[in-house]
Amino acid sequence: MRTLIFILCAFVASLQTGLGSTDPQDAAALMSLMSEWQNTPPSWGTSNDPCETPWEGVSCNNSKVTIMDLSFNNKLGGQLTPSIGSLMKLTTLILAGCSFTGSIPDELGSLQNLSYLALNSNQFTGEIPSSMGKLSNLFWFDISDNHISGPIPVSNELEPGLDLLYHAKYFHFNKNQLSDDIPEKLFHSNMILLHVLFVGNKLTGRIPDSICLVTTIQVLRLDRNFLSGSVPSNINNLTSINELNLANNMLTGLIPDLSGMDSLYYVDLSNNTFAPSESPAWFSNVTSLTVLVIQLGGLYGEVPETLFSFPQLQQVILDYNHFNGTLRLGPSVSKQLQLVSFEYNDLTGIELPNDYNHTFLTSKLLPSPRHRLHRVPPFFPLCSSKLLPSSQQASSFSAANPLHSKLLPLRSKQGGAQSRPRSYSFS
């Protein structure tokens, strides 16, 4: 008798499975989304059961939709409607490059299991919903390359905010139109952020001191905004940081102290309004540097030759400053060093080691006052190491551009050119 009951139950269960393995609420949500989208994948709508007869980009677990990845279906189009909030077991939502328009729906904030959210490279408008602050399991949050505007939401007595995302590791908000100050409340010591990418927005005000509490940060990009005021004095608390880019803002005060950032390999502080100062001490002690870029940084005096001996150093771009005297690279130049650029400084000479044969750019003459630049184009690191030797490069610069000084070798009175560093003066 018991065996018969078991067989009967199994038969009924199989009938139920045959009628559809997708949770009815989830199936209805997907059908609703499909009705709002312009060019869904061919497999969508071929059945009423997205889990049993898989729809492209949809994965299920126990009859519930858990993953939706339609990334870079650039003809998909349409809007992301509130019905997305009915997929209660969704853990991963990747809709990058799908040509979506309209606003990000508040209902996304109800997806408590969501850990990975990528809405980048669309045409979303409107503001970041404060409901995103309810996504307590979210670790990847990417809304970059859209048209999202307004302030970055933080929590208050009535609404949640992004400061509640304790488990988030990636804030990719770059290339939008976010405005207002970066809230001081946004960051705190309980966060475990690795990437903070706010580059290319319309953010104003000071860099919040609270960002220095998030010591896990590895990449901090605040460049190409309208930030002002001094850089937080304890910015060097971010000892895990690899990449720091604060370029193209309106920052004031002294060049920030980056001493102790022993993992830092990329720095760009160009195009701000820092107070004039000599080379900072960290030019001699942040030995992890690979790329150093400070154009229009108000720097003057001499550059410590220790800088050029950092073992991983590849590029030094210090154009449009007021460095003077003779620039000496020293006897222990990094084997990785490919490019040294000191265009538009006040140097009177250069001393290069005999074995340095990569690109060197410099100029004695500053632009005339009416042509003097207040901003220089953003710097992008070179991707190729196939560079001209310095001798060819120097002659081509002099011939092609009258602003570049002609380089003349200074012959040594003792010994030949091979026994001493190569020295050049500006005529």
Secondary structure as GFF3:
##gff-version 3
##sequence-region A 1 427
A	DSSP	alpha_helix	2	18	.	.	.	ID=ss1
A	DSSP	alpha_helix	24	36	.	.	.	ID=ss2
A	DSSP	beta_strand	58	61	.	.	.	ID=ss3
A	DSSP	beta_strand	64	69	.	.	.	ID=ss4
A	DSSP	beta_strand	78	79	.	.	.	ID=ss5
A	DSSP	three_ten_helix	82	86	.	.	.	ID=ss6
A	DSSP	beta_strand	92	94	.	.	.	ID=ss7
A	DSSP	beta_strand	100	101	.	.	.	ID=ss8
A	DSSP	three_ten_helix	106	110	.	.	.	ID=ss9
A	DSSP	beta_strand	116	118	.	.	.	ID=ss10
A	DSSP	three_ten_helix	130	134	.	.	.	ID=ss11
A	DSSP	beta_strand	140	142	.	.	.	ID=ss12
A	DSSP	beta_strand	149	150	.	.	.	ID=ss13
A	DSSP	three_ten_helix	162	164	.	.	.	ID=ss14
A	DSSP	beta_strand	170	172	.	.	.	ID=ss15
A	DSSP	beta_strand	177	181	.	.	.	ID=ss16
A	DSSP	three_ten_helix	184	186	.	.	.	ID=ss17
A	DSSP	beta_strand	195	197	.	.	.	ID=ss18
A	DSSP	beta_strand	202	205	.	.	.	ID=ss19
A	DSSP	three_ten_helix	209	213	.	.	.	ID=ss20
A	DSSP	beta_strand	219	221	.	.	.	ID=ss21
A	DSSP	beta_strand	226	230	.	.	.	ID=ss22
A	DSSP	three_ten_helix	235	237	.	.	.	ID=ss23
A	DSSP	beta_strand	243	245	.	.	.	ID=ss24
A	DSSP	beta_strand	250	252	.	.	.	ID=ss25
A	DSSP	beta_strand	266	268	.	.	.	ID=ss26
A	DSSP	beta_strand	277	278	.	.	.	ID=ss27
A	DSSP	three_ten_helix	281	284	.	.	.	ID=ss28
A	DSSP	beta_strand	291	293	.	.	.	ID=ss29
A	DSSP	beta_strand	299	301	.	.	.	ID=ss30
A	DSSP	three_ten_helix	305	309	.	.	.	ID=ss31
A	DSSP	beta_strand	315	317	.	.	.	ID=ss32
A	DSSP	beta_strand	322	328	.	.	.	ID=ss33
A	DSSP	beta_strand	339	342	.	.	.	ID=ss34
A	DSSP	beta_strand	346	352	.	.	.	ID=ss35
A	DSSP	beta_strand	359	362	.	.	.	ID=ss36
A	DSSP	three_ten_helix	369	371	.	.	.	ID=ss37
A	DSSP	alpha_helix	390	400	.	.	.	ID=ss38
A	DSSP	beta_strand	407	409	.	.	.	ID=ss39
A	DSSP	beta_strand	422	426	.	.	.	ID=ss40
###
